Amino acid sequence: MTSLSERLLHKYYADSPHPYRVMESRIDKLLTPDSVLLDAGCGRTVPVLRKYLGRAQRLIGIELVDFTDVPPGIDTYNADLATMPLPDASVDLIMSRSVFEHLTDPESVYREFARVLRPGGAAVFLTANMWDYGTLAARLVPNRFHAWVVRRVEGRAEDDTFPTAYRTNTRADVDRLAAASGLAVESFDYLSQYPNYLMFNGALFFLGTCYEKLISRFEMLRFLRGWILVTLRKPGAAS
């Protein structure tokens, strides 16, 4: 991050909640002390699930990579989201952050969510919007170069960068996949964020800020915002 980018970030985004916080706020509203909460694609250190220790009946994390430093009170499984080692109708609430852009077989994942959710249960996921400029640029870069680019632009470790597929990152895709799996789309929101991909250059960050402010101001341009936050609901009365 350059000093100019840092100043612009503080000036224009100090009071703007990050999409991560918006998602967590939605989870907070849905979670009860009796809930079984599943984090689908929770990360090797379960960073989000940690925040819910003591706030749910059971916490479950599922991830493909090996786990490290998982605190007591969180059950973890190394498994694919399309074949989760959980009983039918055993989960009240599923959350998934920055995972759905990586799904190569979203049909199977949606069906698996429907299987493990109890009637009336919900799934909340936050993922990249297909029509965001960052997503469009990423689609032009072969997956084998993504880790190199992300490390230099965002400073993220290459081990934590995974191939992208973008097969459930539009409203039409979400509607189609949800309907095919028997889930209802309860809400679908477009969220904006500061131009994090451009923080390495102050001038580009300023231009990105102007663009983000424009698409945030006008609802007719909301489909260009960087994130989509979706709540799916399994029909039926909650047990």
Secondary structure, 3 states (H helix, E strand, C coil): CCHHHHHHHHHHHCCCCCHHHHHHHHHHHHCCCCCEEEEECCCCCCCCHHHHCCCCCEEEEEECCCCCCCCCCEEEEECCCCCCCCCCCCEEEEEEECCHHHCCCHHHHHHHHHHHEEEEEEEEEEEECCCCHHHHHHHHCCHHHHHHHHHHHCCCCHHHCCCCCCCCCCHHHHHHHHHHHCCEEEEEEEECCCCHHHCCCHHHHHHHHHHHHHHHHCHHHHHHCCEEEEEEECCCCCC
